[in-house]
């Protein structure tokens, strides 16, 4: 049995299907299926019940999941202690901009390394152990907890504007929230590729958008208008309990968030 077998097993158990685990880890589904088959053969037990909708953990699978979780966490802690490996946090661009200012990340101890990618890519990186923690404002197929709820509102340069700026990413929660609040018949919708461009357009009075309150709190953006709304955006975190605690401590000390 190899450690990667336990990683694959853990991913299948969490995702609930071989195909989803293959997507997350970036493997061929046939490879995932074969590794699970060989693992069951080696242990001489059935770990999963196969169904049309995916897989269900059997009692022996639930027990192995307990063992695998403990083993993988301990291996990670051993490597981190002896190799002085930084905590690798993967997050989306918006979260990095709002909550992980580099002037606070660089000197922080224990050391933090920030990886900025889209949620789909971060899921694969987490499954393949390239990152230790995943933080996202989107639903993820991985086992996640809500880290905190983000205050959002209408960010604009003036009270009257009829151009709505939204992310091109159709899974963006701010985009979804905005589209649920506006009337496309009376408001022109413009898709924007990056948050940097969106903020620049808002400052120039081109349009407005639904964005986190944190953007308004930035010194360079306080000339803008911010109108809060009742809805909030959950920020999700994926990772073991110890790593999640490190992240919470960083946010407490650097952002007064939690």
C-alpha positions, -999 to +999 in steps of 0.1 A: +000+000+000+013+034-009+005+068+006-010+079-028-034+050-025-047+065+008-049+099-009-069+085-038-092+065-014-098+096+007-107+117-023-131+091-036-147+088-002-151+126+000-163+132-036-187+102-035-178+089-070-148+076-089-155+101-118-156+131-095-124+120-077-107+116-111-118+151-121-105+166-088-072+148-089-067+152-126-064+114-132-081+091-157-111+075-141-098+041-151-067+048-130-088+057-099-110+027-103-080+003-107-063+018-076-094+013-055-098-022-068-062-031-059-066-015-025-097-036-018-079-067-030-048-060-008-070-054+023-093-083+014-124-062+021-149-042+001-146-005+009-173+009-013-207-001-025-210+009-062-242+025-073-255+043-105-250+076-087-215+069-074-201+051-044-211+047-008-187+039+020-192+005+036-183+000+073-148-012+065-144+019+042-155+042+070-129+026+093-102+030+067-111+066+062-105+073+099-071+056+096-062+074+063-072+108+077-049+104+107-020+090+087-021+117+060-023+145+086+006+130+106+027+126+074+020+162+066+030+174+101+063+153+101+073+169+067+063+204+079+083+201+111+115+186+098+116+203+064+103+237+076+076+236+049+054+266+048+016+263+050+005+265+014-028+283+011-046+282-022-073+309-027-091+329-054-080+363-066-107+382-047-099+365-014-062+371-018-068+408-025-091+413+005-077+391+032-041+381+025-021+413+021+015+404+012+030+428+038+013+407+064+018+373+048+056+375+042+067+381+079+040+358+094+051+328+115+045+299+109+054+307+073+026+310+047+029+305+010+000+319-011-012+303-043-038+322-064-059+301-088-095+294-098-115+271-076-115+242-101-077+243-103-073+246-065-095+215-060-071+195-081-041+210-063-056+201-029-064+166-040-028+160-052-013+176-020+001+206-038-016+229-013-026+223+023-056+246+025-082+258+000-102+289+005-129+298-019-162+318-022-177+290-043-192+257-034-167+229-037-170+192-041-145+187-013-154+185+024-155+221+035-165+244+064-177+280+063-148+301+075-168+333+078-196+352+060-185+382+039-204+415+039-212+427+003-229+456-012-232+480-042-199+497-050-201+527-073-187+562-080-221+579-080-258+573-071-272+569-106-256+544-130-273+520-155-243+499-163-238+467-142-203+453-142-201+415-135-174+389-136-171+368-167-169+337-144-205+323-144-198+306-110-188+339-093-211+344-063-210+382-067-221+378-103-250+355-093-261+378-065-260+408-088-280+391-116-306+381-090-310+418-079-311+437-112-335+441-140-317+433-173-344+452-192-333+485-175-296+479-168-269+472-193-248+443-182-210+443-190-188+413-183-153+420-170-123+397-169-105+408-137-113+424-104-086+450-111-103+462-143-137+462-126-125+484-097-108+508-122-140+510-143-161+517-112-137+545-102-140+560-136-178+561-133-184+535-160-206+513-140-213+497-106-211+462-091-219+440-061-186+434-043-172+427-008-172+456+016-134+450+021-128+467-013-145+499+000-124+499+032-092+501+011-078+536+014-075+540-024-112+532-028-128+553-001-139+579-025-164+554-038-199+548-025-209+516-008-245+505-001-246+473+019-272+446+011-287+420+035-273+390+017-238+377+026-214+354+008-200+324+027-163+319+024-154+281+025-123+265+037-109+230+030-081+215+050-074+195+082-083+210+116-048+221+125-042+239+092-077+255+094-068+268+128-036+284+115-056+302+088-081+314+114-053+327+136-038+346+107-071+362+099-077+371+135-044+388+138-042+405+105-078+413+096-099+412+128-123+390+109-131+360+131 
